[in-house]
Amino acid sequence: MKASFAPTSAIKRRAHCALLIGLLLASLASAAQAEPGTPEQRKACTPDVYRLCAGEIPNVRAITACLRRNRASLSAACAAVFEQ
């Protein structure tokens, strides 16, 4: 009896597909954890992010640092978030 194996290209395709699915799931999980603050805090600072730090999107750490650098220009609502 001869063993029948799937062609190498089919195995590579399955492995590639599994890798992509794994990376997608990992990125979704990290994105969910990366959003700091409450929904209210994000709502308060979103206009300031677009106005002052649009070039830093989507890097959360860079956005936070940018908002801190521009503390004097923040809206009252967003400034209150950083005072907490």
HUTAZI-V227663 format. One record per run of one state. SS is the DSSP state (A for helix, B for strand, O for the rest). FROM is the first residue (numbers start at 0). LEN is the number of residues. Records with the same first field share a line. If there is no record, write none. Layout:
BEGIN
SS: FROM-LEN / FROM-LEN
END
This chain:
BEGIN
O: 0-7 / 34-4 / 52-1 / 56-3 / 69-1 / 73-2 / 83-1
A: 7-27 / 38-14 / 53-3 / 59-10 / 70-3 / 75-8
END
